[in-house]
């Protein structure tokens, strides 16, 4: 019986590992759900770009977004990156340096309709 339980645990381990991996979005970045919206993080060098979409994949307009920022923890340092709306569905900010592996990014913004969007990412 012990061997059966051990065999099942070993067989299920890869499933548990993949359950915590974030899905990839159409722009190649990780995607998380935020209250019925999708937020995709793409870091290109010193530029941080977040793509906003509805649950059905349609672009979510970023015009009128307020208080948009990303808190970045990387290499033992924490920085706040102000994000600016860029049409049609992006929030863009400047990083002091490219994101390192394992960097944590927490995003928060208030959409034009007052809806709050929050997302958490770990850079791989």
ABEGO torsion letter per residue (X at the ends): XAAAAAAAAAAAAAAAAAAABBBBBAAGBBBBBBGGBBBBBBBBEABBBBBBBBAAGBBBBABGBBGBBBBBBBGGBBBBBBBBBBOAABBBBBBABBBBBGBBBBBBBBBAAGBBBBBBBBBX
